[in-house]
């Protein structure tokens, strides 16, 4: 496996043991196709899930000292979920860095929500094993703080198209949002769609994805960032 891992570009962290990073980015489909020659990220995913939960639990416990246990638990469950992990993976462009088997590659594994969410957990575990819990907090906690803030205010909705539509309708019910695919690239099994989001006739966001639906969500997110309705890390 000759892939070069640029860990500093990925999460702004320099691994002492780069094999941990390689393992975190290797899906089981690749190791299965290569008869177990390469270690995949399933065990790291298991550990990362626990490390993530304690990291978010500790942050919530210290940040909201007056919240009872039940409210803290509900808040944590809104943040430690597949949707948030998937969104973080998209921001990190993690799908482009995964090592997948040919079958998984051909069926859209690079954009599969569960695979991308699991890879974030595996990365968290890799940093934890490489440098410990304090380093995990330094590398990853800030990525979750916007989501925590939105969840605490009851505004954590990762359906960006719906969020954009709601905001626009509140401003002017006559406005219309539409999405247009303006370019396609690649073979059928690995196609990229380029989408523009329009507010009436004005382009307000652009997105790229492996499906039209994913591209529209990215275009809507871009529009929300441009409007200052959400932030980008």
N, C-alpha and C positions, 0 to 999 in steps of 0.2 A: 504494500500500500504506500504510494509515493506522495500522497497529498501533503502539502506544506501547511502547517498550522501557524497562523499569525495571531497568537493569543492576545497581544496587546491591542490590536485592532478590534478584536472580537469583544472583549469585556474590560479593556484597559487594565489587564493584570498579567504579570510575567510569571509563568509557571516554573517552579524549580524542577518538577518532574513532568515533562511534557507528555509522557505516556498517559497520565491522567486525563489530559485534555483530549488526546487521541481517542481514549476509551469513551469519554463523555459524548463525543461526536459520532461514534460508531453504532449504527442501529443493528439490531439482532438479525435483520434480513441479510446483512453483509456477512456477518460471522457464520450464519447458517449456510450460505452459499459457498463459503470457503472452508467448510468442514471444521468450524471452530478454531481456525488458525488465529483469528483475531478476537480479542475480548470485547464484547459489546457493552452498552451502557445500562443494561437492566439493573444490575446490582447498585450502580451509582444512583440511578433513579430512585430506588428504594431508600437509600440513605439520604438523598437530597430532599425527598418529601418530608422527612423528619426534621432535618436541619432548617428547612424553610419554615415549617410550622413553629419551631421554637424561636426562630428569629422574629417572625411577625408577632408571635405571642408576647415576647419580651418587649418589643416596641410598643404594642398596644397597652400592655400593663403599665409601662412607664409614662406613656403619653396621656393616658386617660385614667388618672388615679381615682376618679369618682365613679367610674363605670362598674356596675356589678358584673359578676362572672357571666351571666347569661348574655348580657349585651356585648361583652368582649368576645364571647364565643361566636355570636351571630356576625359580628363585624369581621372576625378572622375568616369565617367561612365564605364571606363575600369576596375576600381578597385572595385567599389561598384556594384557587380554583383553576380549572383547565382554561377557562376563557381568558383570565388575566395572564397566565403563563404563556398562552398562545400569542396574546397581543405583545408581550415582551419579546418573545421569540421572533415575531415579525419585525419589530423595531431593530433587533440585533441582526436581522437578515440571516438568522440561524439556518434556515432551510438551505441556503446556498453552500453551507459548510458541512452538512451532514454526509456521512459515508453510508450509502444505502446499497442494498442488493439490487441486481438488475430488475427483478420483478417488482420490487417496491418502487423503484425509480420510474418504471414504465407506467405504474398505476397512480402516480401523483403523490408519492410519499413525502416529497419535499414541502408540500403545502398541507399535509394531513395534520389536523389540529392535535390529535393525541400524540403523534410522534414529536411535534415541535414542543409541546408542553412538557413531555417527558425529558426532552433534551435540556431544557432549562433546569429542571431538577437535577439532572446528571451533572451539569456544569457547576451548580451550587455545591454538590457533594465533592466534585473534583477540587474545587478551591478549598473546601473544608479540610480535606485530607492533605492537601498541599501546604496549607498555612494556618489552619485553625479557624475558630468561630469568629474572632474579632475581624479577621480579614474578609470572611464571608459578608459580615455586616457592611464593611467598607465598600466592597465591590457591588453588592446586590441591593442593600436596603433602600437606597435612593430610588431604584427602579420601581419600587412598590409604593412609594410615599404618595404619589398622585392618586393612585387607585384607593389607598387608604382614606385620603381626604374626600374623594368622591363617595366612597362607601359610607363614611361617617355622616355625610350630608344627605345620603339617600339618593345620590345621583350617579351611581356606578352602573352605566349602561354601555356595553361594548358593541351594541348594534349601532355603528356610526351613522348609517343611513337614516335610521329612525331618529337619532339624536339631532342630526342636521335638519331633517324635515320638521321636527317639533320646534326647533329654534326659529327657523324661517317662517313657519306658520304663525308663531306668536308675534313676529315683527310685522308681517303683512300677509294676510290670508290669500291674497291674490297672487303671490309669488309661486313659481313652480320650479321644482328641482327635477332635472333629468340627467341621465348618464349616457354617454356615447363612446363606443369602442372605436378609436381612431387608428389603431394599428394592431396587427397580430404578428408574432414572430415565432419561429421554431416549428419542428415537426408536430404532428398530431398528438404524439404521446408525451411531448414536453413543450407545450405551447405557452407563450406569454401573451397576455392581453393588456393593452394600454387603454385606459379609460379616462375621459374628462368628465367632471361634474359641472353642470351648468345651473346657475341661478337665472331663470328666464333665458337670456341670450348671452350672459357673461360667464366665462370660465372661472370657477372659484376653487377648483382642486383637480389634481391628477393622481392616478394610481396605476400600479402595475401588479399583476398577479397571474397565477397559473390557471385560474378560472375567471369567467366574467363576474361572477358573484364576489369573489375575493378582490378583484380589481375595483369594483364599484365601492366596496367597503373601504379600500385604501384611498380612493378618490374622495369619499365623504370624510374620512379622517383628515386628509390633507386640507380639505375645506374648513373643517373645524379648527385645525391648528392655525390656518391663515387668519381666521376670524378671532383667534384668541380664546376660543371656547374650551379647548383642551391644550395641554402643553406636550411638547415632544422632548424626550431626553436624548 
